[in-house]
Amino acid sequence: MRTDDFAAGVDAIAAAVRAVPGVNDLHGGVQGEIAVLLPGRRVPGLRLGDTACEVHVAVDWDADIPRTADAIRSAVTPLGGGRPVVVTVEDVADPRREDAP
C-alpha cells in the first residue's frame, strides 16, 4: 500500500470517529503514545496494526458510552481493512458550562 493511500485511510478513519455523536475527540493516551505516524505529522488516538484497528477517544460528558463505542465500531469497520475495531474510552470531557451543576 502506498503511503498516500495509507494516510488517506487514516484520515478517513479519524474523520469517521470524530463525526460520531458523543465523541469529543480522538485521544492520544496519557503521554501521547497512541498515534499513527505519517510523514510530517501524527494522528493521535489511532493504532492500526495487522490484527486490530484501535480507536482511543474522549467522549462528551453526557455521552452514552456503550452506544458511542458501538457507533464508533460501526463507523470504522468498513474503513478498517477487515481488522476488528477495538474502542477504548480514555477520558470524559468536562461538562459544557450550561450542563454543569
N, C-alpha and C positions, 0 to 999 in steps of 0.2 A: 504494500500500500504506500502510495506517495505521501510525503509529509503534508502537502496541501490538502489531500483528501482526509487524512487523519485529523488535521487541525479543523477542517470544516465539520467533521463528525463530532469532535469535542465541542465546538461552538454550538452545534445543533442540540447536543445533549444539555449543555448549560442553559441555553435559551428555553428548552422544554421544561427543565426543572424550575427555572425562575418564573415561568408562566403558570405554574400550578398554584391555585388558591391555597393560602395558608403558608406558603414558603416565603420567608423573609429574605433569604439569600443562601447561596452556597456557603459552606463553612470549611475553612482550611485546617481545622484542628487546633489544638491548644497552642502549638508552636508553628502553625502554618505548614505542617509536614504533609498534609494531604493535598496533592495538586498534580495536575498533568503539566509536564514541562514541554513547552513548544519553543521553536526558535524565536528568541527575543521576548518571550512572555511566559507566564504561567497561568493556569486556570485552576483556582483553588476549589476544593470541595469535591473533586472527581479523582478517581483512581481507576484506570482502565487496564486490567490485566488480561491474561489469557483465559482465566477461568471465571471472572466476575467483573461486573461494572459497578463499582462502589460510588454511591452518592451520599455526601455528607452535607447536611443542611442545618440552618437555624430556621425555626418556624415562628409564625406570628404568635403573640401572646394568647389569642383566643382560638387558635387552630385546633381542630380535632386531629390529634397526632396520628392515630391509626388510619383515618380516612386520608389524611395528607400523604402519608407514606404509601398507601395503596395507589393514590393518584399519581405520585411520582413514578412508581413502578410501571403503571400503565402508560405514562407519557414517554418513558425512557426505553421500555422493552423493544419497540420497533426500531430504535436507533442503536441498540446495544450489540449488534452483530451476533445475536444468538446467545450472548452471555447472560446468566441470571443477574438481575438488578438487586443489589443489596443497599438498603436505605438505612442510614444512621442519623438520628436526630442528635446533633451536637449541642444545641443551645435553643433556648426560647427567648425571643426578642422581648425587650421591655414593652409594657403596655403603652399604647398611644396615650397621650395626655388626657384625651377625652374618655378613655377607658379606665384610667387609674382611679382607685378608690379615694 
